Amino acid sequence: MKDPIIYTQLESIEGPLITMMAELTDIGFGEAIELVDRQGRSRRGRVVLLEGDKVTIEVFQGTAGLGKEHVRTRFLGQPITLNLDQSIIGRRLNGMGEPIDGGPPLSGVARDINGNVINPTARAYPQEFIQTGISGIDVMNALVRGQKLPIFSSSGLPHDLLAIQIAQQAKIRPDLSKLSDTKSTNQEELVVVFAAIGVKHEVAVRFAEEISGRTVTFLNLADDPVMGRLLTPRVALTAAEYLAFDLGLHVLVILTDMTVYGEALREVASARGDVPSRKGYPGYLYSDLASLFERAGQIKGKKGSITQIPILTMPNNDITHPIPDLTGYITEGQIVLSQDINRQSIYPPLDLLPSLSRLMGDGVGEGLTSGDHLPLMEQLYAAYARTKEVRMMSRIMGEEDLSEIDKRYLKFGQKLEGDFISQDRSEDRSIEQSLEIGWHCLACLPIKEMTRLSKEQIKSHQALWLKDQGGQKGQEGKEQQKCTDGESD
């Protein structure tokens, strides 16, 4: 490392940014700096703009109390780093990686917090199912190890509670087809890196109290300087990369709330005069988000992996807002939370129809979850879509004028939302339990409506229809029996 360069005169102070005149020969973009004010207090920052003989610096702790004179600025000759070793597991840190749990300062190898996105040619394809214990995710929008799957929420929805539940329950299901002992069902724990960005104090306390075990927690508070919000996800992902690719652990990174991150980026970009794009966000919002999300994945030849769940709140519940819109392009699907379902006191308020996991097909099935997982998911999805149509018709013409089959779909929708989507906030369902509940929901419908299932799959669960529909006596029962025996179209 080169000797630090020290300057004592500032040119201007604007918001979180300071500008100074400096010799640019030995100063680099992104270089870490340290400022010491006249009271001897130290602040950290980084170089964000080099223009002519002017240097613009972002100050992470804010510029309040700084004057243009008597401020010592040290250019450290290296990027911002985070010290890491295995003892970081179980620690609670602030948004800049400084301990707030009363423990010692971090030690070990120093890592550049900017990291590097994974080269596409070095990526291993995600294929292992991660069980979250939440039926609406595991059955309908399964998470796969190495995937980046965001949660799209809105103000007032319980995304914080959902994040805590996923952090506590997530585990990797082994690929039984690759094990020598196919009876082994041991599930591998994930190390959770949890980053809260710009959260209120009471929310931070809840996170700190309820998230425990093999977890690294980074807490950036709402009253912290805006620059810290830009740092928090990068620090968290740097810790995740060390745990995954140096120690060979499987890491789940939860980032909440990425909308707060985007608003901080807009504020800083505006302060330094960047040209705005949609809704005032800088034109490089897409590449900036990609530099975070693309740090998830697996690398060929390395045991560890990083799975990422970014959580973002959609302003005005608008999914076309720049942050969710661009996030959807970068990531592999989305889990959508619904205000309408939340008003029915259903937790978690998952909206199944607009939700999607693009890698689900490679992470579930025989040996991973169940051979009938995908057909069951498709049938549940199709039936729920029909239920939405029937509900719309019932609002127009009244439920009493609906056909018998339409009334069955209404019953199915109530059961799906009440038994399948809805579950206790501490309920950790296995994938087998979730699939079984899904089959019970389908038993509300006649077998002839099971157009996405094979006759063998229906026959293997025939007892559910006989039980849930009171034995299916009479002519209807005979028709059901014919369908399962393959004697009718």
C-alpha positions in Angstrom: 0.0 0.0 0.0 1.2 3.5 -0.9 1.7 6.2 1.8 -1.6 8.1 2.4 -2.0 11.5 0.7 -3.2 14.2 3.1 -5.1 17.4 2.1 -6.4 20.1 4.5 -8.6 22.4 2.3 -12.2 21.7 1.0 -13.7 23.5 -2.0 -17.4 22.9 -1.2 -19.8 20.9 0.8 -23.2 19.9 -0.7 -25.3 17.3 1.2 -23.3 14.1 1.6 -20.7 15.2 -0.9 -17.6 17.3 -0.6 -15.4 18.7 -3.4 -11.8 19.6 -3.1 -8.9 20.6 -5.3 -6.2 17.9 -5.5 -3.4 16.4 -7.6 -5.0 13.5 -9.4 -1.9 11.6 -10.2 -2.1 9.1 -7.3 -5.9 9.2 -6.6 -8.2 6.5 -8.0 -12.0 6.2 -8.5 -13.6 4.4 -5.5 -10.5 5.0 -3.3 -11.2 5.0 0.4 -10.7 8.3 2.3 -10.7 9.3 6.0 -11.7 12.8 7.1 -10.7 14.1 10.5 -12.5 17.3 11.6 -11.2 20.0 14.0 -12.6 18.0 17.0 -10.6 15.0 16.0 -13.6 12.9 15.0 -13.0 10.5 12.1 -15.4 9.9 9.2 -15.1 7.5 6.2 -15.8 8.1 2.5 -14.8 7.2 -1.0 -14.0 9.0 -4.3 -16.9 9.1 -6.7 -15.9 11.6 -9.3 -12.6 12.8 -10.8 -13.0 15.9 -13.0 -10.1 18.1 -14.0 -8.3 18.9 -10.8 -11.4 18.4 -8.7 -12.2 15.4 -6.6 -15.7 14.6 -5.3 -16.1 12.5 -2.2 -19.1 10.7 -0.7 -19.0 10.9 3.1 -20.7 7.9 4.7 -21.4 9.5 8.1 -22.7 12.7 6.5 -21.1 16.2 6.4 -23.0 17.8 9.3 -20.6 19.8 11.4 -17.8 19.9 8.8 -16.2 23.2 7.7 -14.2 24.0 4.7 -11.1 24.6 6.8 -9.2 22.6 9.4 -10.4 19.2 7.9 -7.7 16.7 7.2 -8.5 14.4 4.3 -6.4 11.3 3.9 -6.5 9.3 0.6 -5.8 5.7 1.7 -4.6 4.3 -1.6 -7.0 1.4 -1.6 -10.8 0.7 -2.0 -13.1 0.3 1.0 -12.5 -3.1 2.6 -14.2 -5.3 5.2 -12.1 -7.6 7.5 -13.5 -11.1 7.5 -12.9 -14.4 9.2 -15.1 -17.3 10.3 -16.0 -15.6 13.6 -18.3 -13.2 11.7 -21.1 -15.8 11.9 -23.4 -14.8 14.7 -22.3 -11.2 14.7 -24.5 -8.1 14.5 -23.1 -5.2 12.6 -24.1 -1.8 11.4 -24.6 -0.9 7.8 -20.8 -0.3 7.3 -19.7 -3.5 8.9 -18.9 -2.1 12.3 -19.9 -4.3 15.4 -22.9 -3.1 17.3 -23.2 -6.3 19.4 -20.6 -5.4 22.0 -18.1 -7.8 20.4 -14.6 -7.1 19.3 -13.8 -5.4 15.9 -13.7 -7.6 12.9 -10.4 -9.1 12.0 -9.0 -11.3 9.3 -8.5 -10.9 5.6 -9.5 -7.5 4.1 -11.9 -7.7 1.1 -12.9 -5.0 -1.3 -16.6 -4.4 -0.7 -17.3 -3.8 -4.4 -16.6 -7.4 -5.2 -17.1 -8.8 -8.7 -20.1 -10.2 -10.4 -19.7 -13.8 -11.3 -18.5 -14.5 -14.8 -21.3 -16.3 -16.7 -18.9 -18.9 -18.1 -17.8 -19.7 -14.5 -21.3 -20.2 -13.2 -22.7 -23.6 -12.2 -26.4 -24.0 -13.1 -28.7 -23.8 -10.0 -30.5 -27.1 -9.4 -31.0 -27.8 -5.7 -34.3 -27.0 -4.0 -34.3 -24.8 -0.9 -37.2 -25.4 1.5 -38.5 -22.2 3.1 -41.3 -24.0 5.0 -43.8 -21.7 3.3 -46.3 -23.6 1.1 -47.0 -20.8 -1.4 -43.3 -20.5 -2.1 -42.1 -24.1 -1.9 -44.9 -25.6 -4.1 -45.8 -22.8 -6.4 -42.6 -20.7 -6.8 -39.8 -22.9 -5.5 -36.4 -21.3 -4.6 -33.3 -23.0 -6.0 -29.8 -22.8 -4.5 -27.9 -20.0 -6.4 -31.0 -18.3 -7.6 -31.9 -14.6 -7.0 -35.7 -14.4 -6.3 -37.0 -11.1 -5.1 -40.1 -10.4 -3.1 -42.3 -7.5 -4.4 -44.3 -6.0 -1.5 -46.1 -2.8 -0.7 -46.3 -0.4 2.2 -48.2 -2.0 5.2 -47.6 -5.6 4.1 -45.8 -8.0 6.4 -42.7 -8.5 4.3 -40.5 -8.0 7.4 -42.2 -10.9 9.1 -41.9 -13.0 6.0 -38.2 -12.2 5.8 -37.6 -13.3 9.4 -39.5 -16.5 8.8 -37.5 -17.4 5.7 -34.3 -16.6 7.5 -35.2 -18.9 10.4 -36.6 -21.8 8.3 -34.7 -22.0 5.1 -32.7 -25.2 4.5 -31.3 -27.1 1.5 -33.0 -30.4 0.5 -30.4 -32.9 -0.9 -30.7 -34.4 -4.3 -31.5 -38.0 -3.4 -30.7 -39.2 -6.9 -27.1 -38.2 -6.4 -26.7 -39.8 -2.9 -25.4 -43.3 -2.4 -27.9 -43.8 0.4 -31.3 -42.8 -1.1 -32.9 -43.1 2.3 -30.9 -40.1 3.6 -33.1 -37.0 4.1 -30.6 -34.9 6.0 -31.2 -31.2 5.2 -28.3 -28.8 5.1 -28.5 -25.6 7.1 -27.9 -22.3 5.3 -25.9 -19.5 6.7 -28.1 -16.4 6.5 -26.6 -12.9 5.7 -29.4 -10.5 6.6 -29.1 -6.8 5.5 -31.7 -4.3 6.6 -31.5 -1.0 4.8 -32.9 2.2 6.2 -35.2 0.5 8.8 -36.9 2.0 11.8 -35.5 1.4 15.2 -38.4 -0.9 16.3 -38.0 -3.0 13.1 -34.2 -3.2 13.7 -34.9 -4.4 17.3 -37.3 -7.1 16.0 -34.7 -8.3 13.4 -32.0 -8.4 16.1 -34.2 -10.4 18.6 -35.8 -12.8 16.2 -33.0 -13.7 13.8 -30.6 -16.0 15.5 -28.4 -19.0 14.8 -26.0 -19.2 11.8 -26.7 -15.6 10.8 -24.7 -12.4 10.1 -26.9 -9.3 10.5 -26.2 -5.9 9.1 -28.5 -3.1 10.3 -28.7 0.3 8.7 -31.2 2.6 10.5 -33.6 5.1 9.0 -31.8 8.0 10.8 -28.3 6.9 9.6 -26.8 9.1 6.9 -28.0 8.4 3.4 -24.6 7.2 2.2 -24.7 4.3 4.6 -27.6 2.8 2.7 -25.5 2.5 -0.5 -22.8 0.7 1.5 -24.9 -1.8 3.4 -25.8 -4.3 0.6 -22.2 -4.3 -0.7 -20.8 -5.0 2.7 -23.4 -7.8 3.2 -22.6 -9.4 -0.1 -18.8 -9.2 0.5 -19.4 -11.1 3.8 -21.5 -13.7 1.8 -18.8 -14.1 -0.8 -16.2 -14.9 1.8 -18.5 -17.4 3.6 -19.5 -19.1 0.3 -16.4 -19.1 -1.9 -13.6 -19.1 0.8 -15.2 -21.2 3.5 -17.4 -23.4 1.2 -20.7 -22.6 2.9 -24.1 -22.2 1.4 -25.4 -18.7 2.1 -28.8 -17.1 1.8 -28.7 -13.3 1.5 -31.8 -11.3 2.4 -31.7 -7.6 1.4 -34.6 -5.4 2.7 -35.6 -2.9 1.5 -34.1 -2.3 -1.9 -36.5 0.5 -2.7 -34.9 2.5 0.2 -31.5 1.7 -1.5 -32.8 3.0 -4.8 -34.1 6.2 -3.3 -30.7 6.8 -1.6 -29.0 6.3 -4.9 -31.4 8.9 -6.5 -30.7 11.4 -3.7 -26.9 11.1 -4.1 -27.0 11.1 -7.9 -29.1 14.3 -7.8 -26.6 15.9 -5.4 -23.7 15.3 -7.7 -25.5 16.5 -10.8 -26.1 13.2 -12.6 -28.6 13.3 -15.5 -31.9 11.9 -14.2 -34.0 9.2 -16.0 -37.4 7.8 -15.2 -38.9 9.3 -12.0 -35.7 11.1 -11.3 -33.6 7.9 -10.9 -30.2 8.0 -12.5 -29.8 6.3 -15.9 -27.3 3.8 -14.4 -29.9 2.4 -11.9 -30.1 -0.9 -13.9 -26.4 -1.5 -13.9 -26.1 -0.5 -10.3 -28.8 -3.0 -9.2 -27.2 -5.6 -11.5 -23.9 -5.1 -9.8 -25.6 -6.3 -6.6 -27.9 -9.0 -7.8 -25.4 -10.7 -10.1 -23.2 -11.4 -7.1 -25.5 -14.4 -6.3 -24.9 -17.8 -7.7 -22.5 -20.8 -7.7 -19.0 -21.1 -9.2 -17.8 -24.2 -10.9 -15.3 -26.1 -8.8 -16.4 -24.4 -5.6 -18.6 -26.0 -3.0 -20.3 -22.9 -1.6 -23.1 -20.8 -3.1 -25.0 -17.6 -2.7 -28.8 -17.5 -3.0 -30.3 -14.0 -2.9 -33.8 -12.8 -1.8 -34.0 -9.0 -2.3 -37.2 -7.5 -0.8 -38.6 -4.2 -2.2 -41.7 -2.2 -1.6 -43.5 -1.0 -4.7 -44.4 2.7 -4.4 -48.2 3.1 -4.8 -48.3 -0.7 -5.4 -47.0 0.0 -8.9 -45.1 -3.0 -10.3 -44.0 -0.9 -13.3 -42.1 1.5 -11.0 -38.4 1.7 -12.1 -37.1 -0.4 -9.2 -39.4 -3.4 -9.4 -39.4 -3.1 -13.2 -35.6 -3.3 -13.5 -35.3 -5.8 -10.8 -37.6 -8.2 -12.7 -35.3 -8.0 -15.7 -32.2 -8.9 -13.7 -33.5 -11.6 -11.4 -35.1 -15.0 -12.0 -38.7 -14.4 -11.2 -40.5 -12.7 -8.3 -42.8 -13.4 -5.3 -45.6 -10.9 -5.2 -47.5 -9.9 -2.0 -51.1 -8.7 -2.3 -53.0 -6.0 -0.4 -56.3 -7.7 -1.2 -55.2 -11.0 0.3 -53.7 -9.2 3.3 -57.0 -7.5 4.0 -58.5 -11.0 4.4 -56.1 -11.6 7.3 -54.2 -14.2 5.4 -50.5 -14.6 6.2 -48.4 -14.7 4.2 -50.4 -12.6 1.6 -48.9 -14.3 -1.4 -50.4 -13.5 -4.8 -49.8 -16.7 -6.7 -50.8 -15.7 -10.2 -48.3 -12.9 -10.9 -45.6 -14.7 -8.9 -43.0 -16.7 -10.8 -39.8 -18.7 -10.2 -38.0 -19.2 -13.6 -35.6 -21.8 -12.2 -38.2 -23.9 -10.4 -38.4 -26.6 -13.1 -34.7 -27.5 -12.5 -34.9 -27.6 -8.7 -38.0 -29.8 -8.1 -39.2 -33.2 -9.2 -38.2 -36.8 -8.7 -35.3 -37.1 -6.2 -35.6 -33.5 -5.1 -39.1 -33.0 -3.9 -41.7 -35.3 -5.6 -42.3 -36.6 -9.1 -45.8 -35.0 -9.2 -44.6 -31.6 -7.9 -44.7 -29.7 -11.2 -48.0 -31.2 -12.4 -49.6 -30.4 -9.1 -48.3 -26.8 -9.2 -49.7 -26.4 -12.7 -53.1 -27.8 -11.8 -53.3 -25.5 -8.7 -52.3 -22.5 -10.8 -54.9 -23.3 -13.5 -57.6 -23.9 -10.9 -56.9 -20.7 -9.0 -56.9 -18.7 -12.2 -60.4 -20.1 -13.0 -61.4 -19.3 -9.4 -60.5 -15.6 -10.0 -62.7 -15.6 -13.1 -65.6 -17.1 -11.2 -65.3 -14.6 -8.4 -65.5 -11.8 -10.9 -68.6 -13.3 -12.5 -70.2 -13.8 -9.0 -69.8 -10.1 -8.3 -71.7 -9.2 -11.5 -74.5 -11.9 -11.5 -74.6 -13.1 -7.9 -73.4 -16.4 -6.6 -76.8 -18.1 -6.7 -76.8 -17.9 -10.5 -73.5 -19.7 -10.8 -73.3 -23.3 -12.1 -72.5 -26.1 -9.8 -69.0 -26.4 -11.2 -68.4 -22.7 -10.6 -69.5 -23.0 -7.0 -67.0 -25.8 -6.6 -64.3 -23.4 -7.8 -65.3 -20.9 -5.2 -65.0 -23.6 -2.6 -61.6 -24.5 -3.9 -60.4 -20.9 -3.8 -61.5 -20.6 -0.1 -59.7 -23.8 0.8 -56.5 -22.9 -1.1 -56.3 -19.5 0.6 -57.4 -20.7 4.0 -55.4 -23.9 4.2 -52.6 -23.7 1.6 -51.5 -20.1 1.4 -52.4 -19.2 4.9 -50.2 -20.6 7.7 -48.9 -19.6 11.1 -45.9 -17.2 11.3 -43.9 -19.9 13.1 -45.2 -22.8 11.1 -42.4 -24.6 9.2 -44.0 -27.0 6.7 -42.0 -29.7 5.0 -42.4 -29.9 1.2 -44.3 -33.2 1.7 -46.8 -31.5 4.0 -47.2 -28.6 1.6 -47.8 -31.0 -1.4 -50.3 -33.0 0.6 -52.3 -29.8 1.5 -52.3 -28.9 -2.2 -53.8 -32.3 -3.1 -56.5 -31.8 -0.5 -57.4 -28.5 -2.0 -57.8 -30.0 -5.4 -60.2 -32.6 -4.0 -62.8 -29.8 -3.8 -63.1 -30.1 -7.6 -64.4 -32.9 -9.8 -61.8 -35.2 -11.2 -62.8 -34.3 -14.7 -61.4 -30.8 -14.0 -57.9 -32.3 -13.4 -56.6 -31.5 -16.9 -53.0 -31.0 -15.9 -52.6 -34.4 -14.0 -52.1 -37.8 -15.5 -54.5 -40.7 -14.7 -51.8 -42.4 -12.7 -51.3 -39.3 -10.5 -55.1 -38.9 -10.0 -55.5 -42.6 -9.2 -52.7 -42.5 -6.6 -54.6 -39.8 -4.7 -58.1 -41.1 -5.4 -58.8 -41.6 -1.7 -58.7 -37.8 -1.2 -61.7 -37.3 -3.6 -63.7 -40.1 -2.0 -63.0 -38.7 1.5 -63.4 -35.0 0.8 -66.6 -35.4 -1.1 -68.3 -37.7 1.3 -67.6 -40.9 -0.5 -69.0 -39.6 -3.8 -72.2 -41.6 -3.6 -74.6 -41.9 -6.5 -74.1 -41.0 -10.1 -71.4 -38.4 -9.4 -69.4 -41.0 -7.5 -69.6 -43.4 -10.4 -68.4 -40.7 -12.8 -65.4 -39.9 -10.5 -64.6 -43.6 -10.3 -64.7 -43.9 -14.1 -62.3 -40.9 -14.5 -59.7 -42.5 -12.2 -60.0 -45.9 -13.8 -59.6 -44.4 -17.2 -63.0 -45.5 -18.5 -64.3 -42.0 -19.5 -62.9 -39.1 -21.5 
